[in-house]
Amino acid sequence: MAGQQFQYDDSGNTFFYFLTSFVGLIVIPATYYLWPRDQNAEQLRLKSLRRVHGRCLWYRLRHMKSQQSIVPTLKKAALLFGWAIFLFLAYKVSKLDREYQEYNPYEVLHLEAGVSIAEIKKQYRVLSLKHHPDKGGDEAMFMKLAKAYSALTNEEARDNWEKYGNPDGPRVTSFGIALPAWIVDQKNSMLVLLVYGLAFMVILPKPFPFINILINPIITSLFILINTTQLFMHFMYKTPTMNMKRLVMVLTAAFEFDPRSNKEAIIRPTDNIEVPQLIRELGNINVKKKEPPFCYPYSLKARVLLLTHLARMDVSENIEEDQRFVMKKCPALLQEMINVGCQLTMMATSRGGLRAPRLTSIENCMKLSQMVVQGLQEAKSPLLQLPHFEEEHLRYCISKKYKVRTLQDLVSLKDSDRRNMLRFLGEEKYDEVMAVLGSIPYINMETKLQVLDDEDSNNVTAGSIVTVTVTLRRKRMSVSSIFQGDAKNKKVWQNKNKGAKKAAKSKKKKLTKKKPVTQQQAKGDKAKHPNGNVAGNDVASASKMEEDDLSDKGSESDEAEGNKDSPSERDEESDKQSDTEVDEIAGDDEEEWEALQQSIQRRERALLETKSKVTHPVYSLYFPEEKQEWWWLYIADRKEQTLVSMPNHVCTLKDTEEVELKFPAPSKTGNYQYSVILRSDSFMGLDQIKPLKLEVHEAKAMMDNHPQWDIPETEEEEDDQEDSDGIEESEEDEEDND
């Protein structure tokens, strides 16, 4: 009877297959992710950024790290060692003999399948004489020849080979497990478990961050602890209107700064001396607040480190190291806080009865992100983002002569005035300031409001889904282009009145042209015009032309009425008019359909396309890590202090980016005034607010009986009706002929 048998690989041959596959799964992806990139390319990139970002803290740290670090060499050595093991195992596997081969007696006798028995006997005789043990042949080979000869000449053996693949009949099915027996031995169980835990829980998650999220359920997609997210949700719901001081307290209470939750956070013995000293220098920072977790030591330390960073205070080396750790965590934590605020807003909108965070709370999170990256307090001037600018220099800028308070004001100045104002800087420092100012972005924002998937995309009805397509174009804040743009913007209010007057005059002219000119008016115009004869001739000629036109139109209408006596011609003209109307409607429908298809294709491409989040490095003097230019884009009702659309974190704006913001139109008809807001997460003073007017109309009532829905059940009924009509007409014709 045939059976089944499971056995481990005692010889170790199949284990090499398993080991080679396992090592390959580790070495190949690790090489892709961990192999040091071209150091020369990184050095060239840093060299190209040196002129603008040379004074930035992150640049200096990156430059020092690239020169002193031996980590790339160690990574290369470890990866090369792994590849050596992999290649050795692959070579070992290639040399292994195949133990399990399909038995074929024809191959043993070196014959082709289907030969006659006489040829089998002849071949067996030749090979048996050659491999007979008595004549010095191989005994094992001789036994194989005898078995093959028996399988092909004996009918029973031949039937067994054809049915079971073995001349002796069915045999036990053996399943080999590609593991040596010592792995499942009870004595080695703890050692094997330790190796598996080290490989899958420690080594693999390091090069692949997404694995760390899967195996660690307390981490969110932004690498934020779930306890921190719950903490933010609690305090944002508890305090819907959160000022900046309260926001700093909530931010620094995150569990990322608690050594019990994050091993990277450190509580030093010297903190008991240095932190109280910094508290005295900072002043009132709500130290006596007994509300947990604000009163915990880790929260108090993180708050002090954040406030000293915003104040640009000098600290010791230990405090500076901890401060850099806190600053690196803040942008992701603030983004998580914004996401929590959006979730609470959506819950309050859908369910009702819940308190949604006010718009000021979410915008304060965005402002705090700018402050952290630039190392500035909220009330400080945006000009302090530039190099070599100090508080004492601002008095030259805000004087009555120049009135420069923002970066845009500084760029819009004439070059001579700018040089005169910044005369406290030397030539080299002035060139550096202008280079940094030219690298700061200037965003041109265009908006388009429409209702997609609707017959009239420009008509906003109550409850419809409104789509605002915002096109962002990034340009450098170069002196020439922005100066011209600001000069134009300054004259807009002057040109508006002129434009309105011109429009009114043009309308009046059109109205006067349309009205027939009488003789009295012509005489009055003659008297008023300095060149009365010319004016009178013009008016007279105009009146004559109008009379001629009227007479021509009258004659044409009379002729048309005379020609339209026959009903057949009237029917033909009405058919032509209806055909032209149908063609115009069809053309409009085709244009709307093409626009809809283009928008759908654009959305599909956006979903499938993965854009890089590496945009442009931010100029930040005091931020310890390289930061990319990212933006928040959203629609808000500033009067009601509520979000209309959720903030979209635009992380892929290199040159041009198109973003769609969707929101439901109000349920009540009327005019609404919203704002499309663009905020930087890195620069202060670059925020833009664009008004958005929304006129909501009543939704059209659904038609119960539309002629388009009167469709016959089957096409056969129509054909039958046509056939019957044709038969009746033919019968009538026959009767007439008779």
C-alpha positions in Angstrom: 0.0 0.0 0.0 1.2 3.4 -0.9 1.5 6.0 1.9 2.9 9.3 2.8 6.1 10.1 4.7 7.4 13.5 5.9 11.1 13.8 6.7 13.5 16.5 7.4 16.7 17.0 5.3 19.4 15.2 7.3 21.9 15.5 4.4 21.4 19.3 4.3 21.1 19.4 0.5 17.6 21.0 0.3 18.3 23.2 3.2 20.7 25.1 1.0 17.8 26.1 -1.3 15.9 27.5 1.6 19.0 29.3 3.0 19.8 30.8 -0.4 16.3 32.1 -0.9 16.2 33.6 2.6 19.6 35.4 2.3 18.6 36.7 -1.2 15.4 38.2 0.3 17.5 40.2 2.7 20.5 41.1 0.6 18.8 42.3 -2.6 16.3 44.8 -1.1 18.9 45.9 1.5 21.3 46.8 -1.3 18.7 48.9 -3.0 17.8 50.8 0.1 21.1 50.9 2.1 23.8 51.1 -0.6 25.4 54.6 -0.1 24.5 56.9 -3.0 27.2 58.5 -5.0 29.1 60.7 -2.6 30.4 62.9 -5.4 26.9 63.7 -6.4 25.9 64.7 -2.9 29.0 66.8 -2.6 28.2 68.5 -5.9 24.7 69.2 -4.7 25.9 70.7 -1.5 28.4 72.8 -3.4 25.7 74.2 -5.6 23.6 75.1 -2.6 26.5 76.7 -0.7 26.0 80.2 -2.1 22.5 80.5 -0.8 22.3 78.0 2.1 25.8 78.1 3.3 24.8 79.8 6.6 21.9 77.4 7.4 22.3 75.1 10.3 21.2 72.0 8.4 23.7 72.7 5.7 26.6 73.0 8.1 25.6 69.8 9.9 25.2 67.9 6.6 28.5 69.1 5.4 30.3 68.0 8.5 28.5 64.7 8.5 29.5 63.9 4.9 33.2 64.6 5.7 33.5 62.7 9.0 31.1 59.9 8.7 32.4 56.3 8.2 28.9 54.9 8.0 28.9 54.6 4.2 32.1 52.5 4.4 30.6 50.1 7.0 27.4 49.8 5.0 29.3 48.8 1.9 31.4 46.3 3.8 28.3 44.7 5.4 26.4 44.5 2.0 29.5 43.0 0.2 29.8 40.4 3.0 26.1 39.5 2.5 26.5 39.2 -1.3 29.6 37.0 -0.7 27.4 34.6 1.4 24.6 34.7 -1.2 27.0 33.9 -4.1 28.6 31.0 -2.1 25.2 29.5 -1.3 24.2 29.8 -4.9 27.4 28.1 -6.1 26.8 25.3 -3.5 23.2 24.8 -4.7 24.4 24.6 -8.3 26.7 21.7 -7.4 24.1 19.6 -5.7 23.0 16.4 -7.4 19.4 15.8 -8.1 18.2 13.1 -5.7 14.7 12.8 -7.0 14.5 12.1 -10.7 11.8 10.5 -12.7 12.7 6.8 -13.4 12.9 6.0 -17.1 14.2 2.6 -18.1 14.8 3.7 -21.7 17.3 6.3 -20.5 19.1 3.7 -18.4 19.5 1.4 -21.5 20.3 4.4 -23.7 17.3 3.6 -26.0 14.6 5.7 -27.5 11.0 5.1 -26.4 8.9 2.6 -28.3 11.7 0.3 -29.7 11.1 -3.4 -30.2 11.9 -6.1 -27.6 14.6 -7.5 -29.8 16.5 -4.2 -29.8 16.0 -4.0 -26.0 17.5 -7.5 -25.5 20.4 -6.6 -27.9 21.2 -3.4 -26.1 20.9 -5.1 -22.7 23.4 -7.8 -23.7 25.9 -5.2 -24.8 25.7 -3.1 -21.7 25.6 -6.0 -19.3 28.8 -7.4 -20.7 30.4 -4.0 -20.3 29.2 -3.4 -16.7 29.2 -6.9 -15.3 31.0 -7.1 -11.9 32.9 -10.2 -12.8 34.5 -8.3 -15.7 35.4 -5.2 -13.6 32.2 -3.2 -14.2 30.1 -1.2 -11.8 27.8 -3.3 -9.8 25.3 -0.5 -9.1 25.1 0.3 -12.8 24.6 -3.4 -13.6 21.7 -3.6 -11.1 20.1 -0.6 -12.8 20.4 -2.2 -16.2 18.8 -5.4 -14.9 16.0 -3.5 -13.4 15.4 -1.5 -16.6 15.5 -4.7 -18.7 13.0 -6.4 -16.4 10.7 -3.3 -16.5 10.6 -3.4 -20.3 10.4 -7.1 -20.9 8.2 -8.3 -18.0 4.6 -7.5 -18.6 3.7 -7.0 -14.9 6.8 -4.8 -14.3 6.0 -2.8 -17.4 2.4 -2.2 -16.3 3.7 -1.0 -12.9 6.1 1.4 -14.5 3.4 2.8 -16.8 0.9 3.2 -13.9 3.1 4.2 -11.0 6.4 5.2 -12.5 8.2 2.3 -10.7 8.6 -1.3 -11.9 8.0 -2.6 -8.3 4.6 -0.9 -8.1 3.4 2.0 -5.9 5.8 3.3 -3.4 5.6 5.6 -0.4 5.3 9.3 -1.2 8.1 11.2 0.5 7.8 14.9 1.3 11.1 16.5 2.1 11.2 19.6 4.3 14.0 22.0 3.4 15.2 22.3 7.0 17.7 20.3 8.9 16.5 18.1 11.8 18.5 20.1 14.4 16.3 23.2 13.8 13.2 21.5 15.2 15.0 19.8 17.9 13.6 20.7 21.3 17.1 21.5 22.7 17.6 24.2 20.1 14.1 25.8 20.2 15.1 28.9 22.2 18.1 29.6 20.0 16.1 29.3 16.8 13.3 31.5 18.2 15.9 34.2 19.1 17.4 34.1 15.6 14.0 34.5 14.0 13.0 37.3 16.3 16.3 39.1 15.6 15.9 38.7 11.8 12.2 39.7 11.4 11.7 42.1 14.3 15.0 44.0 14.4 17.0 43.7 11.2 14.2 43.8 8.5 12.3 46.9 9.9 15.4 49.0 9.8 15.8 49.3 6.0 12.0 49.2 5.4 10.1 51.8 7.4 6.7 50.5 6.3 7.4 47.1 8.0 7.9 49.0 11.2 4.4 50.5 10.9 2.9 47.0 10.3 4.6 45.3 13.2 4.2 48.3 15.6 0.5 49.1 16.1 1.2 52.2 18.2 2.6 54.2 15.2 0.5 56.0 12.6 1.3 56.6 9.0 3.2 59.8 9.8 5.3 57.9 12.4 3.3 59.5 15.2 2.4 57.6 18.3 -1.3 56.8 18.6 -1.2 58.1 22.2 0.0 61.4 20.8 -2.9 61.5 18.3 -5.4 60.8 21.1 -3.8 63.5 23.2 -4.2 66.1 20.4 -7.8 65.0 19.7 -8.7 65.4 23.4 -7.3 68.9 23.8 -8.5 70.2 20.4 -12.0 69.1 21.3 -11.7 70.5 24.8 -10.4 73.9 23.5 -11.9 74.7 20.1 -10.3 78.1 20.1 -6.6 77.5 20.9 -4.2 80.5 21.1 -0.5 80.2 20.4 0.5 79.8 24.0 -1.9 76.9 24.6 -0.9 75.3 21.3 2.8 75.3 22.3 1.8 73.5 25.5 -0.2 70.9 23.7 2.5 70.3 21.1 5.3 69.8 23.6 3.1 67.4 25.6 3.4 64.8 22.8 4.6 61.4 23.9 7.5 61.5 21.4 9.3 63.6 24.0 8.7 61.2 26.8 11.6 58.8 27.5 9.1 56.1 28.6 7.5 56.1 25.1 10.5 57.1 22.9 14.0 55.9 23.6 15.4 58.7 21.5 14.2 61.3 24.1 16.7 61.8 26.9 16.4 63.2 30.4 19.9 64.3 31.6 21.0 64.9 35.1 22.0 68.4 34.2 18.5 69.3 33.3 17.7 70.1 36.9 20.2 73.0 36.7 20.0 74.2 33.1 16.2 74.0 32.5 15.2 76.2 35.5 17.9 78.8 34.4 16.3 78.9 30.9 12.9 79.3 32.5 14.0 82.4 34.4 15.4 83.9 31.2 12.3 83.2 29.2 9.9 84.6 31.8 6.3 83.5 32.1 5.8 80.1 30.4 3.0 78.7 32.7 5.3 76.7 34.9 2.7 76.6 37.7 0.2 74.9 35.4 -0.8 71.7 37.3 -2.9 70.2 34.5 -1.4 66.9 33.3 0.6 66.2 31.1 1.7 69.9 30.9 3.2 69.6 34.4 5.4 66.5 33.6 9.1 67.1 33.4 9.5 65.9 29.8 6.7 68.3 28.7 8.2 71.2 30.5 11.6 70.6 29.1 10.3 70.3 25.5 8.4 73.5 26.0 11.5 75.3 27.2 13.5 74.0 24.3 10.9 75.1 21.8 10.6 78.6 23.2 14.4 79.1 23.4 14.5 78.1 19.7 11.9 80.6 18.8 13.7 83.3 20.8 17.0 82.3 19.2 18.7 82.0 22.6 22.2 80.6 23.1 22.2 77.3 25.0 24.7 74.7 26.1 25.8 71.8 23.9 23.7 69.2 25.7 20.6 71.4 25.6 21.3 72.2 21.9 21.4 68.5 21.0 18.1 67.9 22.8 16.7 71.0 21.1 17.5 69.7 17.7 15.7 66.5 18.5 12.6 68.4 19.5 12.7 70.7 16.4 13.0 67.7 14.0 9.8 66.2 15.5 7.7 69.4 15.5 6.7 69.7 11.7 5.3 66.1 11.6 3.5 66.6 15.0 1.9 69.9 13.7 0.7 68.2 10.6 -0.9 65.4 12.7 -2.5 68.1 14.8 -4.0 69.7 11.6 -5.2 66.3 10.5 -6.9 65.8 13.9 -8.6 69.2 13.6 -9.9 68.3 10.1 -11.3 65.0 11.4 -13.1 66.8 14.3 -14.5 69.3 11.8 -15.8 66.5 9.5 -17.3 64.7 12.5 -19.1 67.9 13.7 -20.4 68.6 10.2 -21.7 65.1 9.5 -23.1 64.2 13.0 -23.9 67.5 14.5 -23.9 68.3 18.2 -20.1 68.2 18.4 -17.8 71.1 18.8 -15.5 71.6 15.8 -12.2 73.4 16.2 -12.2 77.0 15.1 -10.4 78.2 12.0 -7.9 80.1 14.2 -6.8 76.9 15.9 -5.9 75.2 12.7 -4.3 78.3 11.2 -2.2 78.7 14.4 -0.8 75.2 13.8 0.3 76.3 10.4 1.8 79.5 11.7 3.7 77.6 14.4 5.1 75.3 11.7 6.5 78.4 10.0 7.9 79.8 13.3 9.6 76.5 14.1 11.3 76.2 10.7 12.5 79.8 10.7 13.2 80.1 14.5 11.1 83.2 14.9 8.4 84.3 17.3 4.9 85.2 16.0 5.3 89.0 16.4 8.7 89.2 14.7 9.3 90.7 11.3 9.6 88.3 8.3 12.7 90.2 7.3 14.6 88.4 10.1 14.4 85.3 8.0 17.2 86.8 5.8 20.9 86.5 6.8 22.7 89.4 8.5 19.4 91.0 9.6 19.1 91.8 13.3 16.5 93.6 15.4 18.5 96.8 15.3 18.5 96.9 11.5 14.7 96.9 11.2 14.5 100.6 12.0 16.1 101.4 8.7 13.5 99.4 6.9 10.3 100.6 8.6 11.2 104.3 8.4 8.8 106.7 6.7 11.0 107.0 3.7 10.9 103.2 2.7 8.1 101.6 4.8 9.5 98.1 4.2 7.8 95.5 6.5 7.7 92.4 4.3 9.8 90.5 1.9 7.6 91.6 -1.0 8.2 95.3 0.0 11.9 94.7 0.0 11.8 93.2 -3.4 9.6 95.9 -4.9 12.0 98.7 -4.0 14.2 100.2 -6.7 17.8 98.9 -6.6 19.2 102.3 -5.7 16.7 102.7 -2.8 17.4 99.2 -1.6 21.2 99.7 -1.6 20.8 103.0 0.2 18.5 101.4 2.8 20.8 98.4 3.4 24.0 100.5 3.5 24.7 98.9 6.9 25.6 95.7 5.0 28.9 95.4 3.1 29.0 94.5 -0.6 29.4 90.7 0.1 26.6 90.6 2.7 24.3 92.6 0.4 24.9 90.1 -2.5 24.3 87.2 -0.1 21.0 88.8 1.0 19.9 89.3 -2.6 20.8 85.7 -3.5 18.7 84.4 -0.6 15.9 86.8 -1.4 15.9 85.6 -5.0 15.6 81.9 -3.9 12.5 82.5 -1.8 9.4 81.4 -3.8 6.7 83.5 -5.2 3.4 81.7 -6.0 1.0 82.7 -8.6 -2.4 81.3 -7.7 -5.3 81.0 -10.2 -8.8 79.6 -9.3 -11.6 78.2 -11.3 -15.0 77.3 -9.9 -17.2 74.7 -11.5 -19.7 71.9 -10.8 -18.5 68.8 -12.4 -20.8 66.0 -13.7 -23.6 68.6 -14.2 -25.4 69.9 -17.2 -24.5 73.5 -16.4 -21.0 73.4 -14.8 -21.1 77.1 -14.1 -24.4 77.0 -12.2 -24.1 76.3 -8.5 -27.2 74.8 -7.0 -28.0 74.1 -3.4 -26.4 70.9 -2.2 -24.3 70.3 -5.3 -20.6 69.3 -5.1 -18.5 72.4 -6.0 -15.0 71.8 -7.4 -12.5 74.7 -7.2 -9.5 74.0 -9.4 -6.5 75.9 -8.1 -3.4 76.2 -10.4 -0.2 77.1 -8.5 2.8 78.3 -10.4 6.1 78.7 -8.5 8.5 81.4 -9.4 11.6 82.8 -7.7 11.2 86.1 -6.0 13.6 87.8 -8.5 13.8 91.5 -8.3 12.6 92.4 -11.8 9.5 90.2 -12.1 8.2 90.8 -8.6 8.9 94.5 -8.8 6.9 94.8 -11.9 4.1 92.7 -10.5 3.9 94.8 -7.3 4.0 98.0 -9.2 1.0 96.8 -11.2 -0.8 95.7 -8.0 -0.2 99.1 -6.5 -1.9 100.8 -9.5 -4.9 98.4 -9.6 -7.1 100.5 -7.4 -6.3 103.6 -9.6 -7.0 101.7 -12.8 -10.3 100.2 -11.5 -12.0 103.6 -11.5 -10.6 104.4 -14.9 -11.7 101.1 -16.3 -15.2 101.5 -14.8 -15.5 104.9 -16.4 -14.3 103.6 -19.8 -16.8 100.8 -19.6 -19.6 103.1 -18.8 -18.6 105.4 -21.7 -18.4 102.5 -24.1 -21.9 101.3 -23.0 -23.3 104.8 -23.6 -21.8 104.9 -27.0 -23.3 101.5 -27.9 -26.7 102.7 -26.7 -26.5 105.9 -28.7 -25.5 103.9 -31.8 -28.4 101.5 -31.4 -31.0 104.3 -31.1 -32.2 106.0 -34.3 -31.0 109.6 -34.5 -33.7 112.2 -35.0 -33.2 115.6 -36.8 -33.6 117.6 -33.6 -30.8 115.6 -32.0 -28.7 116.0 -35.1 -29.2 119.8 -34.9 -28.3 119.8 -31.2 -25.1 117.9 -31.9 -24.2 120.4 -34.6 -24.6 123.2 -32.2 -22.5 121.5 -29.5 -19.7 120.3 -31.8 -17.0 122.9 -32.6 -16.8 121.7 -36.2 -20.5 121.8 -36.8 -20.5 121.0 -40.4 -18.5 117.9 -40.1 -20.5 116.6 -37.2 -23.8 117.5 -39.0 -22.7 115.6 -42.1 -21.7 112.6 -40.0 -25.0 112.5 -38.2 -27.0 113.0 -41.4 -25.1 110.2 -43.2 -25.6 108.0 -40.2 -29.4 108.7 -40.2 -29.5 108.1 -44.0 -27.7 104.8 -43.6 -30.1 103.7 -40.8 -33.1 104.6 -42.9 -31.6 102.7 -45.8 -31.1 99.7 -43.6 -34.6 99.9 -42.3 -36.0 100.1 -45.8 -33.8 97.2 -46.9 -35.0 95.2 -43.9 -38.6 96.1 -44.7 -38.2 95.0 -48.3 -36.6 91.8 -47.2 -39.3 91.1 -44.7 -41.9 91.8 -47.4 -40.2 89.6 -49.9 -39.9 86.9 -47.2 -43.6 87.1 -46.3 -44.5 87.0 -50.0 -42.3 83.9 -50.5 -43.7 82.1 -47.4 -47.1 81.7 -48.7 -46.7 77.9 -49.4 -46.8 75.7 -46.3 -44.1 73.3 -47.6 -41.5 76.1 -47.7 -42.5 77.2 -44.2 -42.0 73.6 -42.9 -38.6 73.3 -44.6 -37.4 76.5 -43.0 -38.7 75.5 -39.6 -36.9 72.1 -40.0 -33.7 73.9 -40.9 -34.0 76.1 -37.8 -34.6 73.1 -35.6 -31.7 71.3 -37.1 -29.3 74.2 -36.5 -30.5 74.4 -32.9 -29.9 70.7 -32.4 -26.4 71.0 -33.9 -25.6 73.9 -31.5 -26.8 71.9 -28.5 -24.9 68.8 -29.7 -21.7 70.9 -30.1 -22.0 72.3 -26.5 -22.6 68.8 -25.2 -19.5 67.5 -27.0 -17.4 70.2 -25.5 -18.7 69.5 -22.0 -18.1 65.8 -22.5 -14.5 66.4 -23.7 -13.8 68.6 -20.7 -15.3 66.0 -18.4 -13.2 63.3 -20.0 -10.0 65.4 -19.7 -10.7 66.0 -16.0 -11.3 62.3 -15.4 -8.1 61.4 -17.2 -6.2 64.0 -15.2 -7.5 62.6 -11.9 -6.5 59.0 -13.0 -3.0 60.2 -13.9 -2.7 61.9 -10.6 -3.8 58.8 -8.7 -1.4 56.5 -10.6 1.5 58.9 -10.8 3.8 59.0 -7.8 5.5 62.4 -7.7 8.6 63.0 -5.6 8.2 65.2 -2.5 11.6 66.6 -3.0 10.8 70.1 -4.3 13.1 73.0 -3.2 15.2 73.2 0.0 14.0 75.9 2.4 16.3 78.6 3.6 16.2 78.3 7.3 19.0 79.6 9.5 18.2 77.7 12.7 16.4 74.5 11.6 18.6 71.4 12.1 17.3 69.4 9.2 16.9 70.0 5.5 13.3 71.0 4.9 11.4 71.0 1.5 9.0 73.6 0.4 5.5 72.4 1.1 2.2 74.3 1.2 -1.3 74.1 2.7 -4.2 75.0 0.4 -7.8 75.2 1.6 -11.1 77.1 1.4 -12.5 78.8 4.5 -15.3 81.0 5.6 -13.4 83.7 7.6 -16.6 85.4 8.7 -17.9 82.2 10.4 -14.4 81.0 11.3 -15.0 77.6 9.8 -13.3 75.3 7.2 -15.2 74.9 3.9 -12.8 72.4 2.4 -10.2 70.3 4.2 -6.6 71.6 3.9 -4.6 69.9 1.1 -0.9 69.4 1.9 0.7 70.2 -1.4 4.1 68.4 -1.3 5.0 68.2 -5.0 5.0 71.8 -6.2 8.2 72.2 -8.2 7.1 74.5 -11.0 3.4 74.0 -11.6 0.7 72.1 -9.7 -3.0 71.8 -10.2 -5.1 71.0 -7.1 -8.8 70.3 -6.8 -10.7 71.4 -3.7 -14.2 69.9 -3.3 -16.9 71.0 -0.9 -20.8 70.8 -0.8 -22.6 74.0 -1.7 -24.8 75.5 1.1 -28.3 74.2 1.3 -29.8 77.7 1.3 -29.7 79.9 -1.8 -27.9 83.2 -1.7 -24.5 84.8 -2.1 -21.6 83.5 0.0 -18.1 85.0 0.4 -15.4 82.4 0.9 -11.6 82.6 0.7 -9.0 80.4 -1.0 -6.0 80.4 1.3 -2.5 79.3 0.5 0.0 79.0 3.4 3.6 77.9 3.5 4.7 75.4 6.1 8.2 76.9 6.1 8.3 80.6 5.3 6.7 83.5 7.2 5.0 86.3 5.3 4.2 84.4 2.0 0.6 83.5 2.8 -2.0 84.4 0.1 -5.8 84.9 0.5 -7.9 85.1 -2.6 -11.7 85.9 -2.4 -14.1 83.3 -3.8 -17.7 84.5 -4.5 -20.3 81.8 -4.5 -23.8 82.4 -5.8 -26.1 79.5 -4.9 -29.3 78.9 -6.9 -32.3 76.6 -6.3 -31.9 73.1 -7.6 -34.0 72.2 -10.7 -37.0 70.1 -10.0 -36.9 66.6 -11.4 -39.2 66.0 -14.4 -41.5 63.0 -14.0 -42.5 62.7 -17.7 -39.6 63.7 -20.0 -40.0 62.9 -23.8 -36.5 61.5 -23.8 -37.7 58.7 -21.5 -40.6 57.6 -23.8 -38.6 54.7 -25.4 -40.4 51.8 -27.0 -40.0 48.5 -25.3 -38.5 46.7 -28.3 -37.3 47.7 -31.7 -39.4 45.0 -33.2 -42.6 46.9 -32.3 -41.3 49.9 -34.3 -40.5 47.7 -37.3 -44.0 46.1 -37.1 -45.6 49.5 -37.0 -43.6 50.7 -40.0 -44.5 47.5 -41.9 -48.2 47.9 -41.2 -48.1 51.5 -42.2 -46.5 50.6 -45.5 -49.1 47.9 -46.2 -51.9 50.3 -45.5 -50.4 52.9 -47.9 -50.0 50.3 -50.6 -53.6 49.2 -50.3 -54.8 52.8 -50.6 -52.7 53.3 -53.7 -54.1 50.2 -55.3 -57.7 51.4 -54.6 -56.9 54.8 -56.2 -55.5 53.1 -59.3 -58.6 50.9 -59.5 
